[in-house]
Amino acid sequence: MPDFLKYVLYELKNSLGLVFLAGILAFAILIFAYFIHKRKYKGERKFPWTKVFLWLVFLGYLVIVVYATMLRWSGFFHREWNLHLFRAWREAWNNFSAKNWANVLLNVAMFGPLGFLLPLLGKRFRKWYVTLPAGFGISLAIELLQLAMGRGICDVDDLFCNTLGAAIGYFIIMTILSACSKKGKPVLIYGSLALASVMAVGSVFVVYQVQEYGNLPYAPAYTTNTEGTQWHLNCSLPGASTQAAVYRTQTRSIAECDAFAEDFRQLVGTEYTTISYYQEAAYYMDQSGDENGTHFLFVSYLDPSYEYSFGLGDNPTWCDADRETIEEALSHLPVWIPDYATFAAEGDGWHSFAVNQHIDGAVMVDGVLRCRYAADGTIRKLENKLLSYTYHDTADILSPQDAFAQMRDGKFNDGGYFESKKPTDIGVLSYEFGYEIDTKGFYQPVYYFDVASPDGSYAYRIMIPAMQ
């Protein structure tokens, strides 16, 4: 089953209790209304089953919407908002994960019943200029309440998605109503609009499947407001555009993650008490607290990297050691350390093996393996991102100056932090050419810029995608 459907079913499963209670309450209200009506009119009027049922469905739907948008949020009061239209869509595109797309599409689907039910409840809502503003208004009221109550995020993307959902629901029901009344032209118009709306959303997924490369999760999701900021180059940047190799690694399915975790479990001698599948990785945990200790294994979907920790709760004594000792301690784990990797003892038990874009024929080795070594001779934490990549193709890339121009224009991946600090002066301290894994397992070229404000209020490493 696709990860997106799994996530949707997970969300629906969490809502079944509320839906069940709403159904029981609606049934009770329906029976109560029937007996009141029967007693009042003494059988002289037929009970309007359809109308009452539609109103109960509508009211139950509103209760579920209010719960999903405001009441299910817990924790401290926190007022947060997003005024960048299509930010959520762009983030979903960049990450292309089930969770991100579910957050967007469920916001569309949530208001579909509103556009569907309103024309059934009153003929005035069969006019688009009544129903669509109603959907927009209800969504706006919810967003403003979220802002006032500190529940969730007041988000213009939610406003757009909700209104789009109401429009799709409206087009569908008006297509049905027009067909029932045998009005050919409205059927064609409303049916075409409903189909066009659904196809416009679906085309995003078609484009992704057709394109050769995946998307970079840390690519910019919106244009940051950099007005009033002065940018100062403290390093030289080549101006000519050039070409760079694109590499590929092996992505993992959930089944492949499970197989790797099973092999790993046998190597370390543990049992998994909890297995969870999240946006970027599968999590395998043994929290039984027995003599084997506590184990955590995080296995990435996008590449063969993984993270592992063992028994950190027993407060071990950390120890620095030489390369031979650390390699021996790692020998029972699925790691590969080339002879040309640079070894470093970082202190406090941390050690690393690093390789910077070592190319041998069609293979490039890149990345860092970090581990934390305890005095009892065990590896207690391992971050294995030292990977090999196979050459795929050569692509045209931006020049460093073109990448700098994009950054200066606000097309970078740290917009929220930048806008909160509002630095007036930014110094570009250095730049570096590197690679990032995309959502299809390709290792794409990127530029990194180390930037900072003179007063120290803002400092960040900004990543700019290099491929044109």
N, C-alpha and C positions, 0 to 999 in steps of 0.2 A: 504494500500500500504506500503511495507517495507520502512524503513527510508532511506536506501541506494538509492532506486529508486527515492524517494522524493528529495533527495539532488542532484542526477544527473539531474533530470528534472528541478530543480531550477537553476542549472548551465547552462543547455541548454536554459532555458527561458531567462537568462541574455545575451546569445549570439545570440538570434534570430535577433536582430536589425542588428548586424554586418553581419550575414549570409544573411539577406535580401538585404542589400546594396551591398554585394559582388555578389549576384545573379543578381541584376539589372545591375551592372557594367559589369559582364561577358556577359550578354545577349547583352548589347550595343556593347561590343567589338566584339562579334560573328557576329552581323549584319554588323558592320563596315567592318570587315575582309571579309565577303561574298561579299559586293559590291565592295571592292577594288579588290578582286580576279576576280570577274566577269568583271570589267572594264579592268583589265590588260590582261586577256586571252580571253575575248570576247566570252565566252561560249565554248572555245575549250578544256578546262580541267574541269573535275568535281571537285567541291569544296570539300575538305577533311573534311567533317563535323565531323567525329569521331575523327580524329587526333586533329583538332582545339578544339573540345569540351573537350577532355582529357587534353590538355595543359591549357585550361582555368580553368578547375577543379583543376588541380595541382597548378597553380599560386594562385587561390583563397584559396586553402588549405594552401599554404605557408603564405599568408597574415594573415589568421586566427591564425596559429601557432605563428607567430611573435607577433601578438597582444596579444595572451593569455600568452605568456612567458615573454614579455618585456614591451609592450606599455600600458597595462592595469594597470601596477603598478604605484602608485602615492606616493607622500610624499617625505621625505628627502632622499638624497643619502645615502645609507647604504650598505657597502660591506660585504657580509656574505657567508659562504660556509660550506658544510658538506662533509667530506672525509671518513665517516664511512659507508661502503657499507652495505646495507640492514637495515639501521637505520629506514628508513620510514616504511619498511615492519614490523619491530619489534614493532615500536610504534603503527602501525595500529592493529597488533596482540594483544598487551597489552591492548589497549583501546577498540578494536573491536566495533568501532562506524562507522556510515555511513560516516561521514566527513573524518575520517582518511583513510578509505578504498577507498573512492571516490578520494582522492588526489593521492593515489597510482595507482589505476586502470585507472583513467582518463589519467594519464601520459603514461600508456601502450596503451590505446585506441587512444591517440592523434597521435601516430606515425604509427598506423595500416594502415591508408590511404596511407602513404608514401611507405611502402613496397608493397601495393596493386597496386599503380599507376605506380611506376617506371618501372616494367616489361611490362606494356602496352604502355609506352612511347618510349621504346627502347629495342631492343633484347639483348643488352649487359647486361641489368639489369636483365635478366632471369637467370643469374648465381649468386648463393648465395654469392660467394666471391666478388661480385661487389655491390649488393644491401645492404647486411648487413653492410659492412664497410661504405657505403654511409649514411645509417641511423645513424650509430655511429658517423660519421663525422659531419653530420648536427646537431645532438644533442650536440656534444662537442662544436661546434661553438656557439650554443645558450647559453650553460652554461658559456663559457668564456666571451661572450658579456654581460651576466647578471652580471658577476663578475666585468668586466671593467666599466659598466654603473651604478653599484649599484642598479640593478633592480632584485628583487626576490632573490633567493638563488642559488649559484653555487653548485650543488648537484650531487654526484656520483650516488645516487639512481635514480635521473631523467635520468641520462645517461644510466643506466641499464634498467630502465622501457621503455624508448624510443626505445632502441635497441631491446628489447623483443617485443614491439609492432610492429616495422618494420618487425621483423622476422615472427610474426604471420600473418601479412598482406601478406608478401611474400609467405609463405607456402599456404595460402588460394588461392591467385590468380594463383599460379603455379599448384595447384591441378585442378583448373578450366581449365586453358589453356591446361594442359596435357590431361584432359578428352575430351576437344574439339578436340584435335589432335589424340585422341584414342591411347594414349600411356599408357598402363596398369601399367607398373612398376613405372614410375614417379608419377602416380596418387596415388599409394599405399604409396610411400615414402613421398611425400609432404603432403598427407592427414593424414598420421600417425603422422608426425611432428606437423602439425597444431593442431590435436586433442590432442596430448601429451602436447603441450604447454598450451592449454586452460585447460586441466584436471589438470595440475600441479598447476596452479593458483587456480582453483576451489577446489582442494583437501584441501587447507587451511581452507575453510569454512566447509567442511565435517568433518575435524578433530575437529574443534571447536564445532560443534554440537554433535559429538560423545563423547567428553571428559566430565567427570562428572562435574568438577569445571570450573569456568570462569577464566579470566586472571586479573592480578593486573595492573591497569593503571599506577602505578608508579614503576613498575618493570623495571630493566635496559634494555635499548634498544640496547646497544652495550657495548663492553668492553673498559673501560676507560684506557688510558695510565697512569699507576702509576709508571713507571720506574723512578728510582732516588728518590723515596719518602720513607722515613723511618717512619714506623708505631710504635708507643709506646703505650702499654697497661697501662693505669692508673687506671684500675679496674680489678677485677678478673672475669674470664669467666668460667662457668662449661664446662667440655669437653664431657660429655656423651650425646649422642643423646637420644631423648625421644619421647613421643607422646603428642598430644594436640587435644582438641576438635575443630571441625569445626562447625560453626553455620550458620544459614540461615535467611535472612530477606525477605521482600516482595518487589520485583521490581515493577515498574510502567510502564504501556504502556502510550502512548500519551493520549488515551481516559481516562485512570484513572487519569492522571495529570489534564486533563480538568475538570473531575468531582470534584477532590479535590479543584481546583482553584475556581470552581463555589460555592462550599460550603463555602470556605474561603471568597469569595467576599460578600456573604450574611451576614457573621458574622461581617465584618468590614464596610459594607455599602458603596460599591464603584462599579464602572463599569470599565471594561477593554477596553481601547482604542487601545491597541496593544497586540498581542499575537505572540510569536516567539518560534520556536523549534530549539534548538541548540544541541551540541554534548552530553552534560551531563545533561541538564536540560531544562525544558520548562519555558519561561519567560512570565509573565502576568503583564501588566503595565497600570496604569491610570495616564496619564499626561495631563488631561484636564484642570487642574489648577483651578477648581471650589472650592466651599466651603468644599468639601470632601478632598481636598489636593491631593498630589501625592503619589501613592501606587506602590510598586514593589514587586512582588512575584516570587521567583525562586523555582521550584519544581523539585527535583532530580528524574531521571529515576531508578537509581540503588538501592535506598533504600527509606524509608519514610521521609527522611530529607527534610527540606525546609528552605528558608530564606525570610524574609519579612522586608520591610522598609516603613516608612510612613512620609511624610511631612518634610523631612530633610532640604529642602530649606528655611524653615522659621526660621532657626537658633534658636532652642529652648534652654532653660536653662536646663542643665543636673543636675540630682539630685541623690544622694545616698539614699538608703532606706533599711529597714529591710526585712527579708524574707517574713513575712506575707504580707507586702505592695506590694512587687513584685508579689507574688503569686496571690493576688487579682487583680492586673493590668493585669495579664496574663489569668485570669479566663474565659474571653470571647473568647480566641483563642484556637485552637486545639492542646493543649499541655498536656502532662502527666508528673508530677513531683513526683517521689516516695519519701516517707518520709525519706529514708536513703540517698538521694542525699545531697552532701555537698554544702552548700550555701556560696557564697563569693561576697562581694561588692568590685569590682576591681578599682573603682574610675572613675570619669568623666561620671557618669551615667551608667556605665557597671556593670552588675550583672551576676552571673553564678550559675548553678546547675550542679554538676559533679558527675558521678558515674563511678567507675573504676572496670569493669568486675565483677559485682555483679551477682553471680550464685544462682538461686533458682530452684532446680530440673533440668528440661530440658530447662530452659530459662535463658539467660544471658542479663543483662542490662548494657549498656556501652555507654560512650560518654558524651558530654557537651551541655547544653542549655545556650546560652548567649543572653542577651537582654540589651537594652539601654533605661533607664527610664528618662522621662522629668519631670520638675517641675509641669507641668499641670496634672500629673497623668496618662499620656499615655505612652505606649510602642512604641517607634519610630523605633526600629530595633530589629529583632529577628533572631537568628541563632539556629535552633532546630536540633541538631544532637545527642540528647539523645534518644536512641532507644533500643528496645528489640529484641533479637535474639533467635531463637529456635535451640536446639541441632540437628545436622544432622548426624555426624559420628566422629570417632577418626582417626587421620592421623599421620603417622610418620613424624617427623620434624628434621631439622638440629639441632645440638648442637650450643650453642652460639659461641664456638671456630670455628666450621665449617663455621658459618655465617661470623665471623671475617675474616677467610681465604678468603672467596669469596670477601669480601670488599677490602681486601689488594690486591687481584688480579685484581681489577678494575671492578668487576661485581656489580655495584651499580648505583643508579638512578640520580646521579648529575654529570655526566661526563663532560658536557660542562663547567660548572662553575669551576670544579676542574682543568680541562686542561687549562683554561684561567688563573687561579691563579698560577698553577704549584708549589704547596707547596712542600718543601723538607723534612719537618718534620710534622707529624700528630700525635696528641695525642688523644687516645680514652678515653674520660672522663667518660662515663657511657654507660650502655646498658639497654634496657627495652624490655620485651616481651609484644606484643600487637596484635591488629587485624586490618585488612583493608578489605573493601568491594571489591569483585571482580565483573566482568562484568556479572555474572549470579546471583548475589544477595547473594553469600556465603560470610561469614565473616571468612577470612582466617588468620591463625596465621603468624605473622611477627616479626622480631627483629628491634629495633631502636637503632642506635649507635649515640651518641652525640660526634662529633669530632671537633677538632680545631687545628690550627697551633700555635706554641708558639708566633709568632709575631702578631697574630690576623688577618692576611690577609685572612684566610679561616676558616669559622666556619659553620657547617651544621649538621642537623639531617638526617642521612642516613638510609633508610629503606631497609632491606634485606628480601625477601620472605623466610619463614621458612619451607614450605612444600617441601618434597623431590620429 
